């Protein structure tokens, strides 16, 4: 699976980027699989994932959420392709969503996994936003919602003693 990409997006006109680090309780192998084979386990709507973890292979999935209780469910498509894969160490992919996400910009998400005694240090970088508003909203989503949810799904509820 170790490969280098043939076509990396030109991000020169989209200078905004974010970095989020999180100590995850799951091991690097579980997190790597979640990003390459199991989006439906922790992020994507069941049955919506079309994904083969190979460099330059495109993927598609949808997320579903209700903005408020009782409101209709919103489906949000996500598109991209894998750029680099290093088993249990690194996943790099392009990531395109609509309003409330990348606003149609092709961004590059890099997930670096470093083993720790009690899990993994996950470092997520996402580059290529057109503006600070999309960057800030996406950073908050990764930090406060998505990565904590992934950690809970992969490792179970955290002890709160």
C-alpha positions as CSV (number, residue, x, y, z in Angstrom):
1,X,0.0,0.0,0.0
2,X,2.9,2.4,0.4
3,X,2.8,4.7,-2.6
4,X,3.3,8.3,-3.6
5,X,0.6,10.3,-5.4
6,X,0.8,11.1,-9.0
7,X,-1.4,14.2,-8.8
8,X,-1.4,16.4,-5.8
9,X,-3.9,19.3,-5.8
10,X,-2.6,22.8,-6.3
11,X,-3.6,24.6,-3.1
12,X,-1.8,27.9,-3.9
13,X,-5.0,29.9,-4.2
14,X,-6.5,28.4,-1.0
15,X,-4.1,29.3,1.8
16,X,-6.2,28.4,4.9
17,X,-5.3,25.2,6.8
18,X,-5.9,23.6,10.2
19,X,-4.1,21.2,12.5
20,X,-5.9,19.2,15.2
21,X,-4.1,16.8,17.5
22,X,-5.8,14.3,19.7
23,X,-4.7,11.5,22.0
24,X,-6.8,8.5,20.9
25,X,-7.3,5.4,23.0
26,X,-7.5,3.1,19.9
27,X,-4.3,1.6,18.4
28,X,-2.9,2.9,15.1
29,X,-4.1,-0.2,13.2
30,X,-7.8,0.4,14.2
31,X,-7.6,4.1,13.3
32,X,-5.9,3.4,10.0
33,X,-8.7,0.9,9.1
34,X,-11.4,3.4,10.2
35,X,-10.0,5.9,7.7
36,X,-9.4,3.5,4.8
37,X,-12.0,0.7,5.1
38,X,-14.6,1.5,7.8
39,X,-16.0,5.0,7.3
40,X,-19.4,3.5,7.8
41,X,-18.4,2.4,11.3
42,X,-17.8,5.9,12.6
43,X,-18.7,8.7,10.1
44,X,-20.6,7.8,7.0
45,X,-24.2,6.8,6.7
46,X,-24.5,3.1,6.4
47,X,-24.7,1.8,2.8
48,X,-23.3,5.1,1.4
49,X,-19.6,4.3,1.2
50,X,-17.9,3.5,-2.1
51,X,-14.2,3.3,-1.2
52,X,-11.1,1.2,-2.1
53,X,-8.0,2.1,-0.1
54,X,-5.5,2.5,-3.0
55,X,-3.6,5.6,-4.1
56,X,-5.5,7.7,-6.7
57,X,-8.7,5.7,-6.2
58,X,-11.7,7.9,-5.7
59,X,-14.2,7.5,-2.9
60,X,-17.7,8.7,-2.0
61,X,-19.8,8.7,1.1
62,X,-22.6,10.6,2.7
63,X,-23.2,11.8,6.3
64,X,-26.6,12.3,7.7
65,X,-27.6,14.5,10.5
66,X,-30.6,16.5,11.9
67,X,-29.6,20.1,12.7
68,X,-32.0,20.1,15.6
69,X,-34.3,17.5,17.1
70,X,-37.4,17.0,15.0
71,X,-35.9,18.7,12.0
72,X,-35.5,16.7,8.7
73,X,-32.3,14.8,8.2
74,X,-29.7,16.5,6.0
75,X,-27.5,14.3,3.7
76,X,-24.0,15.7,3.0
77,X,-22.0,14.1,0.2
78,X,-18.2,13.8,0.6
79,X,-15.9,13.1,-2.3
80,X,-12.2,12.6,-2.7
81,X,-9.3,10.3,-3.6
82,X,-6.4,8.7,-1.7
83,X,-3.1,10.4,-2.2
84,X,-0.8,8.5,0.2
85,X,-1.2,5.4,2.3
86,X,1.3,4.1,4.8
87,X,-0.2,1.2,6.8
88,X,-0.9,2.1,10.4
89,X,1.0,5.4,10.0
90,X,-0.5,7.8,7.5
91,X,-3.5,8.4,5.4
92,X,-3.6,11.3,3.0
93,X,-6.6,12.1,0.9
94,X,-8.4,14.8,-1.0
95,X,-11.7,15.9,0.7
96,X,-14.5,17.8,-0.9
97,X,-17.8,18.7,0.7
98,X,-20.4,21.4,0.3
99,X,-21.8,24.2,2.4
100,X,-20.9,23.8,6.1
101,X,-17.7,21.9,5.1
102,X,-15.1,22.7,2.6
103,X,-17.6,24.8,0.6
104,X,-16.7,23.0,-2.6
105,X,-12.9,23.4,-2.2
106,X,-10.7,20.4,-2.8
107,X,-8.8,20.2,0.4
108,X,-6.1,17.7,1.5
109,X,-6.5,15.8,4.7
110,X,-3.4,14.2,6.2
111,X,-3.9,11.9,9.2
112,X,-0.6,11.0,10.9
113,X,-0.7,8.2,13.5
114,X,2.0,7.9,16.2
115,X,1.8,4.9,18.6
116,X,1.6,5.8,22.3
117,X,1.6,3.5,25.4
118,X,-2.1,3.9,25.8
119,X,-3.2,4.4,22.2
120,X,-2.3,6.8,19.4
121,X,-1.4,10.4,18.9
122,X,-3.5,11.4,15.9
123,X,-2.4,14.6,14.1
124,X,-4.9,15.7,11.4
125,X,-4.0,18.5,9.0
126,X,-6.4,19.8,6.5
127,X,-5.2,22.4,3.9
128,X,-6.8,24.2,1.0
129,X,-9.7,26.2,2.4
130,X,-10.7,29.4,0.6
131,X,-11.5,31.3,3.7
132,X,-11.2,31.5,7.5
133,X,-14.9,30.8,8.1
134,X,-14.8,27.4,6.5
135,X,-11.5,26.6,8.1
136,X,-12.6,27.5,11.6
137,X,-15.9,25.6,11.3
138,X,-14.2,22.5,10.0
139,X,-11.5,22.7,12.7
140,X,-14.2,22.9,15.4
141,X,-16.0,19.9,13.9
142,X,-12.9,17.7,13.8
143,X,-11.8,18.7,17.3
144,X,-15.1,18.8,19.2
145,X,-17.3,16.3,17.3
146,X,-15.8,14.0,14.7
147,X,-12.5,12.8,16.4
148,X,-14.1,12.4,19.8
149,X,-16.9,10.3,18.2
150,X,-14.3,8.2,16.3
151,X,-12.4,7.6,19.6
152,X,-15.6,6.5,21.4
153,X,-16.6,4.2,18.6
154,X,-13.2,2.6,18.3
155,X,-12.2,2.4,21.9
156,X,-15.5,2.6,23.8
157,X,-16.7,5.3,26.2
158,X,-14.0,7.0,28.2
159,X,-13.7,6.5,31.9
160,X,-14.8,9.6,33.7
161,X,-13.6,8.8,37.2
